[in-house]
Amino acid sequence: MPAPDLLALRAALGPAAVLTVRDAARLLPVREADARAWLRDAGCVRMLLGVEVVTWADVLRALPPTAGSGEEAVPPRPAPPGSVLRRWPLPGPARREGGAT
């Protein structure tokens, strides 16, 4: 069971919480090793400046719906490759290769 201060922190931040994989796994009600494997399989683990992190919103999104709730499972967003976000040029005549036209 996670330390009460970690639970309080997670509750205060809600879905915006960014946690280490270890802390996120400790918040789940299963063995830590099983939780870590589930977090990876569910696509909840991302890289932030070379450190693996989990956003609690991704964990909530990855949880299966409860029976009879009428909810549909929403898969987590795919993690961007590596820790670098790429910029893509906007479409349009001024953005074509070779500069403005």
N, C-alpha and C positions, 0 to 999 in steps of 0.2 A: 504494500500500500504506500502511495507517495506521501511525502511529508506534508503536513497541513498547510505550511506556507506556500508550497508549490501549488496545491489545490486552490488556495485563496488567490494566488496570482493568476492562474489559468481562468478562474471564475471571473476575476475582475477584468481581464482582457477579452474574454469571450473568444469568438472566432478569429479575432485579430492577433491572438497570441502566436508568437514565433518561438518555438522550443527546439532544444537539441533533440536528436532522435532518442537519446536515453531518457530525457524527461518526458517526452511524449509517450514512450513505451510504458513508463512507470504510471502514467495517468490512466492507462487502459486496464480493465479488470481481468487481465489474463497474465500468464507468466511473461516476464520481460522478454525472453528470447522469442516467444511466440508473437508478442506484440511487435517487436522489431521486424520480424519476418513479414507480418501482415502489413505494417506501414510501408515496407518496400514493395511488396506485391501490389498494394493498392495505389501505388504511385504518389504517395504522400511525401516522400523524401526528396528534398531539393538541395541544391548547392548554393551557399551564400559565402562568397569570398573564400572558397576552399573548405568550408565547414558544412556538414550535412545538417539541415534544419527541417522542421516540420511546422507548417501553419495549421493551427487547430481547425480552421475552416475546411481544409482539405480532408482532415480526419472525419469531420462531421459529414462532409459530402460523400465520403467513401463508405460510410456505414450503410449496411443493407436496411431497407425499410422494414418496419415492424409489421407483423402479420395483421391484416385487417385495417391498416392505417390509411389505405388508399394512396399512399405515397409511391412514387416510382423511384427506383435507384438512379441517382445522378452520379456518373463517374467523375472522379477528380480530374481537374485540368492536367494535361500532360506537363511534366516539368520541362523547363527549357534545357537544351543540351549544355552541359558544363555550367559555369557560373557567369558566362558572358551573354548579355542580351544583345542581339543583333539589331541594327537599324536598317530598315528597308526604305528605299526612296519612294516618295509618293508618285503616283502615276500622273502624267500630264505632259504637255509639250515642253515646259521649261525643265523637266526632270530627265529628259532623254539623254542618252550618252552623248557627250560632246558639248553639254551646257545648254544655255538658252537658245531658242530658235528665233 
